[in-house]
Amino acid sequence: MIKNSLFSLLYVAALVIFVSPHTVSAQAVESAQPFKVGTFAIDDIPTVGLVMQNDELIVDLAAANRALELLPQYPEMNIPDDMLGLISQYEYGLKYRVYEIVNWLVEGDMLSAEQRFIHPVADVDIMAPIQYPSKLMNAAVNFYTHACEGCTEEELAAQTRERQVNRGVPYLFLKPTRGAIIGDGEDIIMPYGRDAIEWEVEMAIVFGKSGKYISADRAYDHVFGYMVAMDISDRGGRPPGGAGFSTDWFVGKGHDTFAPHGPWIVPKEFYGDPMERLHQTLVIDGVTVQEAKAGDMIHNIPELIEYASSLITLFPGDVLQSGTSGGTGAGRVERATGSGYLIDGETITANIEGIGSLTHTVRQETGVPDDLSGSQLPPVSSYRP
């Protein structure tokens, strides 16, 4: 009898401990509010943060987590100190801790700049979200309107019908990461003497899980989220002579600052199907030069992922850009400058609805060191006819 009574008391005590809201908390499986994630310089320190309240506030994720862990119901959990770490661990449990932080802030009505770990977006420097992907893949000529730049409506319709019948497989190329990737507000630098620089607004798909031979049906399982990107391009080409190639993808795509990314990443659970929602635009000094929706895409995003992963293993933090639409190129869009290409001092803004905007000033490099041997890439104006 004594043993039974003692057992009953212990059982009741255990129940009290396990159901007490002040002692433990079931891990959150939903977020009370959508959020985005990014990398920000806070007090000159690169910091992973949550973007909340209509993109007005930045939450220092690690600092908010330390404050949360002061409450007894939350166990300690490490928050990675960079975006690659967050992306790698997100689907392996970290996502639910982030949800707990968001729910704690929302339910406690704590979303204000008065919290020491919350900052107005205007008070931080926005950096490129991922410092840096192991690879940056790009789809070339993946929108029907881009494949027929300058065409009449009849020519575009005819070429589109022909391409739809014989789409083939995507064409992908690689761009550098460190050096090429820049964050919102940083200048786009046109290299010395390179005067045929174009713009391309693109959606960037960020991978969250590794994979090889990922089928289109399983493609979104490997996606972490989406961000805005630009593929800045040098159309000046190679100088004549030498190897005899006129096309050079390294020259065309590889310069420093030619891969703006950001301003932050929208996790996929807060964006929806990009093939239904995508709406991207690019504006130069107030003139809209590009606008497209996903219906203009030749190979859809799951197909791009299947193709890319058939070539190379995709890792967390890798980025795939889905291509651009018509509206690029010399003379195709009339602007106040009268120039078909970018010129020094122009402001370029790329936007994707539901994600955000990247804004950059274009600057021309004015010179090179005087001790170069002549083996450098020359100005376009020096090319022989």
Secondary structure, 3 states (H helix, E strand, C coil): CHHHHHHHHHHHHHHHHHHCCCCCCCCCCCCCCCCEEEEEEECCEEEEEEEECCCCEEEEHHHHHHHHCCCCCCCCCCCCCCHHHHHHHHHHHHHHHHHHHHHHHHHCCCCCCCCCCEEEHHHCEEECCCCCCCCEEEEECCEHHHHCCCCCHHHHHHHHHHHHHCCCCCEEEEECCECCEECCCCCEEECCCCCCEECCEEEEEEECCCECCCCHHHHHHHEEEEEEEECCEECCCCCCCCCCCCCCHHHHHCCCCCEEEEEEEEEHHHCCCHHHHCEEEEEECCEEEEEEEHHHECCCHHHHHHHHHHHCCECCCCEEECCCCCCCCCCCCCCCCCCCCCCCCCEEEEEECCCEEEEEEEEECCCCCCCCCCCCCCCHHHCCC
